[in-house]
Amino acid sequence: MNRENTKKYKYLIVGGGVSALALSVLLASKEGGESVAVLERLDRVGKKLLSTGNGQCNVLPLSNETSNYHGENPSFFNQILKKYGNSEITAFLKSLGVILTLDGDKYYPYSKQASSVLDAFRFKIESLGVNVFTGEKVTQITKENNFKIVTESKSEYCSQNVIIATGGSAQKSFGTDGNGYNLLKSFGHTVTPIYPSIVQLKTNLKQVKGLKGLKQKVNAKAVVNGKELASFYGDVMFTDYGVSGNATFYLSSYLYAGGDMVIDFCPDISQLELTNILKEKQISCPYLTAEYLLSGIINNKIACAVLRNGGFNLSGSISSLNAEKVALAIKNYVLSVNGTMGFENAQVTKGGVKTSEFGLDMQSKLVSGLYATGEVLDVDGDCGGFNVKWALASALALYGGIYD
Ligand SMILES: Cc1cc2nc3c(=O)[nH]c(=O)nc-3n(C[C@H](O)[C@H](O)[C@H](O)COP(=O)(O)OP(=O)(O)OC[C@H]3O[C@@H](n4cnc5c(N)ncnc54)[C@H](O)[C@@H]3O)c2cc1C
């Protein structure tokens, strides 16, 4: 493409995910849509947003705390998330006509449709006249006075400012294969080690043998090097490789590099109560064999696996088992986690571009006019709306940094 045909913008956003969509609305509202361009490699914008929250779009967590976020530089995301928290994001979404509703500890659009959130962005972007180019994968960005942006199809764009909003490495079918890291590396930025997070966990196979498909409400803790890092009340679902379920997804933020998932299969019953229940059962049901001691209390297949793995002999009579020790084993099943199901299955990337190399306005400290927002940065949140929140908060921070 010759120079005359090169399109020129004030702001060019690489990626058409949730962070980019929010940012393009904000920037175009101030500067006019003709000044803003979005380049998205897929055939349409916001594909990942459509699958968030099982298609319902868990857009925010109830919690406005920052302790559910991770990254090398907490002071960076703490300051941004404190300034651009739930009420600022809720007000922004409301300005697009999206009203939120609380379900448990998560906020969703009242419609419970991710597509309605994407529509709200799309219609606003259209009304503002933002230049959206789909099927445009950015492969190279260079800077002289302005930035020159080249795409795989050999189109060239020119912009005063460039925002990298390419997401991370989780689920490349959504266009997120980690290539955004290279775009920022080409300007001297550093990428911290990256890991899949909010993902199914691989465990010692012996400990889950025969349990595939079984699901149980539990209280589970993430313990790494003897230290309890987090706990969650929810479902653990057994699989042929390890565990899935919302408790697993939540704890994977802490167990991504291995550790122990310590499961309490009777979270509503204290250890003493359980011991007494088991002792009573040993008296009232002497005709049962040991393998039925927990039947009627928790799933018996799970109970037998837990007890066998704990070295209990289940071939004797029900009274042959020590009730105290059984209660302890059922409330403290230590499952050894030795990996994750990888980026292909993960909802978010842990790690990313170093945030110490960016200001609170999301601008690079190395190259003026270069910005980054969303998951491409070394900030990830726990399961439950924290990651869409970061994508939106960082977009608001960029806009606020320029115009407030
Ligand atoms: C199945 C699933 C469910 C999820 N559910 C939730 C949830 O309920 N709540 C929550 O908070 N989080 C959820 N997440 C995480 C959340 O969706 C992401 O953290 C968030 O979308 C990140 O926003 P982003 O704008 O940074 O990037 P993304 O939304 O990932 O968008 C990045 C975009 O950039 C494009 N792109 C990449 N490279 C280039 C390039 N070189 N040129 C042009 N375009 C490019 C991609 O195609 C993509 O469209 C979920 C994730 C997945 C995968």
The ligand as a Tripos MOL2 file, in Angstrom:
@<TRIPOS>MOLECULE
LIG
   53    58     1     0     0
SMALL
NO_CHARGES

@<TRIPOS>ATOM
      1 C1        -14.4450  -19.3340   28.1230 C.3       1 LIG1
      2 C2        -14.0860  -18.0830   28.8890 C.ar      1 LIG1
      3 C3        -14.9640  -17.6130   29.8580 C.ar      1 LIG1
      4 C4        -14.6330  -16.4770   30.5880 C.ar      1 LIG1
      5 N1        -15.5350  -16.0150   31.5140 N.ar      1 LIG1
      6 C5        -15.2460  -14.8880   32.2130 C.ar      1 LIG1
      7 C6        -16.2020  -14.3360   33.1130 C.ar      1 LIG1
      8 O1        -17.3330  -14.8230   33.2400 O.2       1 LIG1
      9 N2        -15.8540  -13.2120   33.8010 N.ar      1 LIG1
     10 C7        -14.6160  -12.6200   33.6570 C.ar      1 LIG1
     11 O2        -14.3440  -11.6230   34.3210 O.2       1 LIG1
     12 N3        -13.7080  -13.1110   32.7910 N.ar      1 LIG1
     13 C8        -13.9970  -14.1950   32.0570 C.ar      1 LIG1
     14 N4        -13.0860  -14.6720   31.1360 N.ar      1 LIG1
     15 C9        -11.8250  -13.9210   30.9490 C.3       1 LIG1
     16 C10       -12.0920  -12.6550   30.1130 C.3       1 LIG1
     17 O3        -12.9110  -12.9730   29.0110 O.3       1 LIG1
     18 C11       -10.7790  -12.0290   29.6170 C.3       1 LIG1
     19 O4         -9.9080  -11.8120   30.7000 O.3       1 LIG1
     20 C12       -11.0630  -10.7050   28.9170 C.3       1 LIG1
     21 O5        -11.8690  -10.9200   27.7600 O.3       1 LIG1
     22 C13        -9.7560  -10.0220   28.4860 C.3       1 LIG1
     23 O6        -10.1010   -8.8610   27.7800 O.3       1 LIG1
     24 P1         -9.0870   -8.1810   26.7560 P.3       1 LIG1
     25 O7         -9.8470   -7.0650   26.1570 O.co2     1 LIG1
     26 O8         -7.8030   -7.9030   27.4390 O.co2     1 LIG1
     27 O9         -8.7790   -9.2710   25.6550 O.3       1 LIG1
     28 P2         -9.7280  -10.2380   24.8280 P.3       1 LIG1
     29 O10       -11.1500  -10.0670   25.2240 O.co2     1 LIG1
     30 O11        -9.1080  -11.5670   24.9630 O.co2     1 LIG1
     31 O12        -9.5920   -9.6770   23.3510 O.3       1 LIG1
     32 C14        -8.3790   -9.6130   22.6720 C.3       1 LIG1
     33 C15        -8.6830   -9.4870   21.1940 C.3       1 LIG1
     34 O13        -7.4970   -9.1670   20.4910 O.3       1 LIG1
     35 C16        -7.4890   -9.8320   19.2600 C.3       1 LIG1
     36 N5         -6.0980   -9.9110   18.7890 N.ar      1 LIG1
     37 C17        -5.0760  -10.6110   19.3590 C.ar      1 LIG1
     38 N6         -3.9420  -10.3860   18.6740 N.ar      1 LIG1
     39 C18        -4.2350   -9.5330   17.6800 C.ar      1 LIG1
     40 C19        -3.4650   -8.9330   16.6270 C.ar      1 LIG1
     41 N7         -2.1570   -9.1510   16.5040 N.pl3     1 LIG1
     42 N8         -4.0990   -8.1210   15.7480 N.ar      1 LIG1
     43 C20        -5.4290   -7.8730   15.8520 C.ar      1 LIG1
     44 N9         -6.2100   -8.4260   16.8230 N.ar      1 LIG1
     45 C21        -5.6190   -9.2400   17.7330 C.ar      1 LIG1
     46 C22        -8.1320  -11.1600   19.5630 C.3       1 LIG1
     47 O14        -8.6490  -11.7790   18.4050 O.3       1 LIG1
     48 C23        -9.2050  -10.7750   20.5870 C.3       1 LIG1
     49 O15       -10.4360  -10.5110   19.9530 O.3       1 LIG1
     50 C24       -13.3900  -15.8020   30.3700 C.ar      1 LIG1
     51 C25       -12.5270  -16.2820   29.4000 C.ar      1 LIG1
     52 C26       -12.8660  -17.4020   28.6600 C.ar      1 LIG1
     53 C27       -11.9050  -17.9000   27.6110 C.3       1 LIG1
@<TRIPOS>BOND
     1     1     2 1
     2     2     3 ar
     3     2    52 ar
     4     3     4 ar
     5     4     5 ar
     6     4    50 ar
     7     5     6 ar
     8     6     7 ar
     9     6    13 1
    10     7     8 2
    11     7     9 ar
    12     9    10 ar
    13    10    11 2
    14    10    12 ar
    15    12    13 ar
    16    13    14 ar
    17    14    15 1
    18    14    50 ar
    19    15    16 1
    20    16    17 1
    21    16    18 1
    22    18    19 1
    23    18    20 1
    24    20    21 1
    25    20    22 1
    26    22    23 1
    27    23    24 1
    28    24    25 2
    29    24    26 1
    30    24    27 1
    31    27    28 1
    32    28    29 2
    33    28    30 1
    34    28    31 1
    35    31    32 1
    36    32    33 1
    37    33    34 1
    38    33    48 1
    39    34    35 1
    40    35    36 1
    41    35    46 1
    42    36    37 ar
    43    36    45 ar
    44    37    38 ar
    45    38    39 ar
    46    39    40 ar
    47    39    45 ar
    48    40    41 1
    49    40    42 ar
    50    42    43 ar
    51    43    44 ar
    52    44    45 ar
    53    46    47 1
    54    46    48 1
    55    48    49 1
    56    50    51 ar
    57    51    52 ar
    58    52    53 1
@<TRIPOS>SUBSTRUCTURE
     1 LIG1         1 GROUP 0 **** ****
